[in-house]
Amino acid sequence: MSVLFQPVKIGKLEVPNRFVRSATYDGCADKQGRVTAAQVSLFEDLAAGGTGLIVTGIAYVHESGRISAFQNSIADDACIDGLQQLTAAVHAKGVKIAVQLFHAGREAAGFLKTRNQVAAGPSAVEDDPYFKKKCTSLTQNEIEEIATAFGTAAKRARAAGFDAVQLHAAHAYLPAQFLSPWSNRRQDKWGGSLENRLRFHKTVYEQMRAAVGKDYPVLVKLGVRDGFEGGLGFDEGRRAAQMLAGWGFDALEISSGLRGGKYRETEFKTGINSPGREAYFRDWCRQIKQEVDVPVMMVGGLRSPGIMEEIINNGEADFIAISRPLIREPDLIVNWKSGDFRNPSCISCNKCLEALYQAQPLHCAAQKTQSRV
Ligand SMILES: Cc1cc2nc3c(=O)[nH]c(=O)nc-3n(C[C@H](O)[C@H](O)[C@H](O)COP(=O)(O)O)c2cc1C
């Protein structure tokens, strides 16, 4: 059997194969952030499709970090019942599930404006070409309140039956904003040196660990380089990865940090139409894999099963994480398992993403249109 179908452990958690459905926001929660029947059905399909570990989309831990009206909440106890339906549906198929814990920081500006509120991040950066909306700088008390909210959310995750939590520390959201010297201009203990820019991550980690106990898997998706000059550089990003693994994060998924203005400067690159354009974070992931003692997940344009096997056989990663192809073909992995090693038909056009921005539920917009259920 292909190395891709070997079970792998994250701490004490055994994942049935090396495939991870990388976190994918689905825009299908109700307006209170509760799980809907459409979401249960989406996760049932993904689990039936054979992915070993499914990471949910972004679930906000605190109202100040919410980014959409159709986003899941894990910010209050009333969400636990619905989340339990999701975990039960996935477990019924023998698949593991983690929830992605999220705070948007300054990126919540658009949504909070609809509520006449202003978003806050580490710093209000003047004349930032990459962020033109209004935001303020978080106070010390606000930072601590948000860190505590991550801990409480992790506790809810465990109560709802999730096998793990994943801290979203990539893609321009709050932890990535703290890590980036571009968006973090603070001169107090939360800014300046790499250690200070990681203090938020450390505080959040300690809150989560205290809430879930030492044996529960706490994962992180880390942005190790920003998409533009003057942002986080890879030298610091890889050191950050080492530090997070050293504190006790149980697995790292390696991605990018703050975005530039174009798709090619983000985590969702387009035009993945040849082997050379696949696996676009492979170099970062391979280097970090050599420097940490915990499982590493590679994400970003992974498409050909042959390349995935090569990555695992070379020891460049422990897991292969995929997002866009599974939107179009949730049964991709089960097909591969049966010996049908065709590449995904996803063309990475990002129409799925553009449809979400227009408040449509997650679907492959290159394939067909779909209405909210
Ligand atoms: C529609 C869509 C929604 C996404 N939502 C999330 C999310 O909630 N959290 C996250 O960390 N990344 C999110 N991503 C990024 C993916 O997890 C992944 O890192 C990226 O798409 C690259 O992998 P791929 O080439 O396999 O799609 C999203 C991507 C897409 C296309």
The ligand as an SDF file (V2000), in Angstrom:
LIG
                    3D

 31 33  0  0  0  0  0  0  0  0999 V2000
  -12.3890   28.5990   -0.1530 C   0  0  0  0  0  0  0  0  0  0  0  0
  -11.2120   28.5680    0.7630 C   0  0  0  0  0  0  0  0  0  0  0  0
  -11.3890   28.7230    2.1230 C   0  0  0  0  0  0  0  0  0  0  0  0
  -10.2830   28.6570    2.9940 C   0  0  0  0  0  0  0  0  0  0  0  0
  -10.4830   28.7650    4.3410 N   0  0  0  0  0  0  0  0  0  0  0  0
   -9.4170   28.6300    5.1850 C   0  0  0  0  0  0  0  0  0  0  0  0
   -9.6160   28.6260    6.5960 C   0  0  0  0  0  0  0  0  0  0  0  0
  -10.7290   28.6960    7.1110 O   0  0  0  0  0  0  0  0  0  0  0  0
   -8.4950   28.5130    7.3660 N   0  0  0  0  0  0  0  0  0  0  0  0
   -7.2500   28.3630    6.8350 C   0  0  0  0  0  0  0  0  0  0  0  0
   -6.2710   28.2290    7.5720 O   0  0  0  0  0  0  0  0  0  0  0  0
   -7.0450   28.3570    5.5110 N   0  0  0  0  0  0  0  0  0  0  0  0
   -8.0900   28.4610    4.6820 C   0  0  0  0  0  0  0  0  0  0  0  0
   -7.8950   28.3750    3.3310 N   0  0  0  0  0  0  0  0  0  0  0  0
   -6.5470   28.0660    2.8130 C   0  0  0  0  0  0  0  0  0  0  0  0
   -6.3800   26.5590    2.6320 C   0  0  0  0  0  0  0  0  0  0  0  0
   -6.4740   25.8660    3.8550 O   0  0  0  0  0  0  0  0  0  0  0  0
   -5.0050   26.1970    2.0170 C   0  0  0  0  0  0  0  0  0  0  0  0
   -4.0100   26.6190    2.9220 O   0  0  0  0  0  0  0  0  0  0  0  0
   -4.7720   26.8430    0.6510 C   0  0  0  0  0  0  0  0  0  0  0  0
   -5.9650   26.8790   -0.1260 O   0  0  0  0  0  0  0  0  0  0  0  0
   -3.7080   26.0850   -0.1460 C   0  0  0  0  0  0  0  0  0  0  0  0
   -4.0350   24.7190   -0.2930 O   0  0  0  0  0  0  0  0  0  0  0  0
   -4.6980   24.1100   -1.6650 P   0  0  0  0  0  0  0  0  0  0  0  0
   -3.7660   24.5050   -2.7830 O   0  0  0  0  0  0  0  0  0  0  0  0
   -4.7580   22.6430   -1.4340 O   0  0  0  0  0  0  0  0  0  0  0  0
   -6.0200   24.7520   -1.8430 O   0  0  0  0  0  0  0  0  0  0  0  0
   -8.9870   28.4510    2.4550 C   0  0  0  0  0  0  0  0  0  0  0  0
   -8.8270   28.3010    1.0780 C   0  0  0  0  0  0  0  0  0  0  0  0
   -9.9120   28.3450    0.2310 C   0  0  0  0  0  0  0  0  0  0  0  0
   -9.6990   28.1640   -1.2470 C   0  0  0  0  0  0  0  0  0  0  0  0
  1  2  1  0
  2  3  1  0
  2 30  2  0
  3  4  2  0
  4  5  1  0
  4 28  1  0
  5  6  2  0
  6  7  1  0
  6 13  1  0
  7  8  2  0
  7  9  1  0
  9 10  1  0
 10 11  2  0
 10 12  1  0
 12 13  2  0
 13 14  1  0
 14 15  1  0
 14 28  1  0
 15 16  1  0
 16 17  1  0
 16 18  1  0
 18 19  1  0
 18 20  1  0
 20 21  1  0
 20 22  1  0
 22 23  1  0
 23 24  1  0
 24 25  2  0
 24 26  1  0
 24 27  1  0
 28 29  2  0
 29 30  1  0
 30 31  1  0
M  END
$$$$
